[in-house]
Each structure stands twice: as structure tokens, then as C-alpha cells.
Amino acid sequence: MANNVTEGYAGDVTQNPVETFGEWFTSIHGYSSLIVCLFGIPKNIRNITVLTRKDMQNPLNALLCWLAVADFLKMMPYVPFVIHFDCAFDPSDSSPEKLTLSWVMYM
């Protein structure tokens, strides 16, 4: 009985829905994450600027400020990464031009 369940996918040439979604998401992930980073970096700087004002200092705003700092520090190095690995080259490409030693070390 268990063999009947696995036989359905063994000879099937169509992809399962998870693989189809994965291919679609990979095709838009680089550009959408670049847009999020390019929008989020200035907004995090603005949040840090507002939350560090004298009249805004309290424990909750200090936590929110450090959250914005962490988010900013995460987004800054991600921009060149996503430009190189997802926008300049095909995400599934593994060519020597894409995977140079310096870019792999950066990754």
C-alpha cells in the first residue's frame, strides 16, 4: 500500500507545488529584497535619529532604537550581496565569475 503512494511521483514529469513555488520565489527574491533594503536603510536611520532625541529616551524606545540599529547593520552588507548573487547573475548559476574567492568569503 505504501508503494502506491510513492509511485505517483516516481514517473511523474510535472513538478510538485513546492518546487514550482521555489522557482518562482527565487526569480523575484533578489529584486524584492533589494527594494526592501533600499527602503529600509533610510527608514532605520530615521528611526534611530528620532528615538535618540532627548525627549524620546525611555527603556522601550532604547530597545526599539537598538532594534533599528541591528536591522540597519543587517541590511547594509546585504545590498551588495543580493546585487551580485541574485541580480547580476542568475540565482541558480554556479559559474566561476559569480563564485570568485572574494565573493564567497563575503558570503
N, C-alpha and C positions, 0 to 999 in steps of 0.2 A: 504494500500500500504506500509506503514512503517513497518508493521508486517512481510511482506515478506523479507525485508532486514535483520531483526534481526533473523528470523527463520533459515537462512542459517548457522549461527554459533551456534545456540542453540543445535541442535542434532549432530553437527559435532564433531568427536572424534579427528581429527587432530588439531595440534596447529597452531595458526596464525604465520606468519613470524616474528613478533616482539618477541614473546615468544621463538621461535626457536633460533633467534639471541641472545637473552638474555641469554639463557642457554649455548650457545657456547661461548659467550664472558665471562661469569662468569667462565667457565672452564679454560680459558687462562689468565684472568686478573691478578691473583696473581703472576704468574711466569713472565709475561711480565713487570709488574710494578716493580717487584724486579730487573729485568735486567736493566730497565731504571734507577732506583735509584742507583744501584751499579756502573753503568757507569756515571751517572750524578753527584754524590757526588765528586769524584776526579776532574771531569772537572770543577765544580763550584769552588773548591779550587784553581785550576789553573787559572781560570778567575779572581778570587779575587786577587791572587798573581800578575798577570800581570797588572791588571787595577789599582793597588795601587802603582805601581812604580812611581818615581818622574817625569819621562818624559811622563808619560801617564795621568797625572792629568789634567782633564778638566771637565766641567759640564756634558757632555754626558757620559764620562767614569765613573764619580761618580754615575750617575743613573744606568748604566749597572752593576757596582760593587755592589750596593745595591740590584739590582735585583738578582744577583748571590747569595748574602748573604741570601735573602729571600727564594730563591729556595733551597739552601743548608739546611736552617733551617726547611723547609717543608719536605725534603727528609729524613733527619736523623731519626726522630721519626717514619716515615712511614715504614722503613725497618723492625723493629721488629713486627709492627702491621701486615704487609702483610705476614710475615713468619708465624705468629701464626694463623691469621684468614683465610688466603687463601691457604697457602702451607701445613702447618702441619695438618690442618683439612679441611674437605670438606666445601666449602663456604655456602652450604645450611644447614649444620649441626648446631643444636642448643643444643648440649649436655652440661651437667654441667662441663665437663672437659674443653671445649672450652670457655664457658662463666662464668669463675670464676669472683669474685668481682673485683679482682685486674686488670684483663684484660678488664673488662667492664669499669672500671674507666679510664684505659689507653686509651680506645677507645674514 
